[in-house]
Amino acid sequence: MDSQANNLYETASQPDTGNDAYTFLEFNTQGEEDFDYPEFQELSQPIRSSTSAWPTPSDSISPAEAPSSSEPSQSATKPRGGGTGGANNNNNSKETGVVEALAAGMSGLNFEDTGGDDEVFDYGKGDFTEHACRYCGVTNPACVVRCNVPSCRKWFCNSRGNTSGSHIVNHLVRAKHKEVCLHKDSPLGETILECYNCGCRNVFLLGFISAKTESVVVLLCREPCLSVNALKDMNWDLSQWCPLIDDRCFLQWLLKVPSEQEQLRARQISAQQINKIEELWKSNPDASLEDLEKPGVDDEPQPVALKYEDAYQYQNVFAPLIKLEADYDKMMKESQSKDSITIRWDIGLNKKRIAYFVFPKEDNELRLVPGDELRLRYSGDAVHPSWQSVGHVIKLTAQEEVALELGASQGVPVDLTHGFSVDFVWKSTSFDRMQGAMKTFAVDETSVSGYIYHHLLGHEVEMQMVRNTLPRRFGAPGLPELNASQVFAVKSVLQKPISLIQGPPGTGKTVTSAAIVYHMAKQGQGQVLVCAPSNVAVDQLAEKISATGLKVVRLCAKSREAVSSPVEHLTLHYQVRHLDTSEKSELHKLQQLKDEQGELSSSDEKKYKALKRATEREISQSADVICCTCVGAGDPRLANFRFRQVLIDESTQATEPECLIPLVLGVKQVVLLGDHCQLGPVIMCKKAARAGLAQSLFERLVLLGVKPIRLQVQYRMHPALSEFPSNSFYEGTLQNGVTINERQSPGIDFPWPVPNRPMFFYVQMGQEEISASGTSYLNRTEAANVEKIVTTFLKSGVVPSQIGVITPYEGQRAYIVNYMSRNGALRQQLYKEIEVASVDSFQGREKDYIILSCVRSNEHQGIGFLNDPRRLNVALTRARYGIVILGNPKVLSKQPLWNGLLTHFKEHECLVEGPLSNLKQSMVQFQKPKKIYNDRRLFYGGGPGIVPSDAFGASSSNTDRRGPRSRGPYMPTGHPSRSVYEYMAHGSQGLFTQAPYNDQSQDDASQNHFGASQLQSQSLLNPLYSQPFAHYNSQPINVQNPQQHHSSQQAQGSQNHYNG
């Protein structure tokens, strides 16, 4: 039996315990109670009784002796998920037998039960003991831990209850807390979990290693201690490190899972209730579940409609949603203060002070963007007075360094570098402009033409044509020749007051836009206004339009004037400074004086401002085209301008009120470009997203029956790469404008399994782990293999700028960056030059080679927001020459669309495993979801692998451009093609429905859009998606979900969101 026991203890999910100075507790089975640890006094508690000591492998374990020891219960069974992170690879089949035999023997091993069964405690009522789980009331000291954040100090248990993560993990993620302390009566005593090496207490970073001296377990943090060289000499096998949290529960040897009896007696709490109580605790830390029932708590706002009576009703629906989003945005940003920042000082070309500092992305949802305002402050010391100054972010380097240009140059403490603090300065500008545009839309009859007014509100109006003489040719000078679908788009748009153009990936939206703008400008209807939600998109458009010879002015926000831009020469502020006319010399003199002295006398300042305003106006008025962001169209400098023709690119990434800002300047002809099969606008506030703020104007017009014109020829991807996206998202209509030969890379010797198909799915089995922030995921095995693939690309002759590594999860993005710079086989600098980004931030971009790390690999959690078909579409369509996908087919294949993708790779012999030098076709088996009759009235309800009422189906992630946000609904266009539905599981989540917004069980930090969150029923879905065109999506008109009874609990909470 000894040898068998020893065998068992080799697996890493099982700590060996005994006496050693590095135990994270003194698991002292040999009775050396007086061993003294100088460094970690609080960790060295003597064991109180032999009954709570842990046996070492040398204690032979036989069923008879079992009850005398509180052996970690997890140890006896194979860890879930086949060992964490490859730790169990040494578990061969004979050991499995041993494990099972031992399991039987150990079934009697329990932690001491604190209360006999006779004192049955009714968890639903009465006062709880202080250490009862705040969710469910379980009180067993071996099962509960205290959240150690001083403002919280609440207790939670390690039971999953009705959610897919344990209550303590649920709480830590929701509250963004990270420290815990075990109960004093637990087998391990009152211990704060912390890293042996650095004292880090973030439980999402902590893991353990069994030390070689057999009976000790060491806690170490994943970053940085797991990779610290000094520890490599400690004769510990660092490759056996496993996280303390596995599958969203603490390991059972550390924190027992309550018994079935305890769980049955406990209060039943749903994921939705957990979300709500956590929200409530933010403002009232002592709130109880009863408080959730009070009126006014958690009222849902009125959802958006398809049609509106008039502009006042429209404003009444949207204004509260914008306010919700603004309040949430303000709360998020203002909570993002960072202290003890180190500064590197510099001086810009314009003589302004620039402060450089590192603002790590990983732990904050907030992604800074150039133009953001930050306050830098120093609290003062004996020698230096306190100081503060507001500045604008002018650039962000790849090393996560921020360059902040300060407003004031006087009194800056440049001799200091340490101990600064940074706060975010929230500006309401964009929200104010949206509210303003809606007001203008309602009160000013001249803001938009009558036809457009009624059309936007969804009223029936007779089709109108615009009477204009059409040009003889539809291309434009300085642009590539247009293809047939582009010509058709330009020609149609010029004749209609409202047009939608759908531009799938790589189909030349920008060129088409530029051609349209060129012809509009030549019609002599006045200036054309060109907008897009993002600055990058506006810059690209301005560049293309300028190439046709039109006079373009790019209007930037004042806060972005110092941000370098590819179209600097077109910007208004640049043109004002470089205007060469005699009467402007006065302005130039004043400008020079201002630059040199920093400020002007008040009379000079007045003169300067007046001159500058007049010059700006003159330049703007002489332009053919003005380009700015949608929010920028509300700039006071455009206040007296009228634009009859407006084009909005990337309009599917803008919210509806954002699109309205450029429209209310007198529009008579509007063109919206976008692709509603890619990711939609980004909404921070879950409530506003659920109510429909995440739906773009483009989508609503499509639902109202405006047919988009689709561009059909893609010029980006190798034909083998465009095949699946074309069939799955665009009904097979995408044609290739590039040949296989144009996408061959001669001289690049990369081991593609099928040489003329530069793509493969690399099968990975490593487990996912929660990232340091608690709100995202990472996968160390995938990260290590990403490095190997990158290295292979680099060795085969690809240069760093051709490679993009993308992943849906911020935690993985940050981990890959660190891993490559630490462990890359080639020069570190090469890896630093490779862009590693989130999928969402890569929309609209391309690279020659893309490596996609999927991350999700678990037993119970589902695939979170990988479920959103639009995110998959974006990820698959960024590559020009080749793509490598790393993921776990067993987990991903449960979702129909991913199943289709895996089947596609398998059929083309591109589903592979093994070392890169010797890739073999993978024999991994995954179920094909049952084929289903392609009837669009069927509703695909919750299916296999989906845990009902599950908050954590949501991936908790913050991979967005600027944070964890919700995105709008996805609808495929036209008749869904066979391909998607062939593989439709007999009830996977309604693939193309707006499932998530009826589901209040979402993680704050999650973006689970089509996730395994809840079984949805038709009654909960926004009717707006099911009525207008049956062929528009896969929703039933009235078929009830057969598994409806599972979700009745949630249904009551969500029934009333949509009274469409």
Helices and strands as residue ranges (DSSP letters): H 2-9, G 41-43, G 50-52, G 66-68, G 73-76, G 84-90, H 93-106, E 144-147, E 155-157, H 167-175, E 180-182, E 206-210, E 217-221, G 225-227, H 229-232, G 238-240, E 242-243, E 245-246, E 249-250, H 260-265, H 271-283, G 289-293, H 311-334, E 338-341, E 344-347, E 353-358, E 373-378, E 387-396, E 401-406, E 420-424, H 429-443, H 450-456, H 484-495, E 498-502, H 509-522, E 528-532, H 535-547, E 552-554, G 558-560, G 568-570, H 572-577, G 582-584, H 585-597, H 602-622, E 625-629, G 631-634, G 636-638, E 645-648, G 651-653, H 656-663, E 669-674, E 682-683, H 686-690, H 697-703, E 709-710, E 713-714, H 719-729, E 735-736, G 741-743, E 759-763, E 769-770, E 777-778, H 780-795, G 800-802, E 803-807, H 810-823, H 828-832, E 835-838, G 840-842, E 847-853, G 864-867, H 869-876, E 879-887, H 889-892, H 896-907, E 911-913, G 916-918, E 920-921, G 951-953, E 966-967, H 978-982, G 995-998, G 1018-1020, G 1023-1025, G 1030-1032, G 1044-1047, H 1048-1054, G 1055-1057
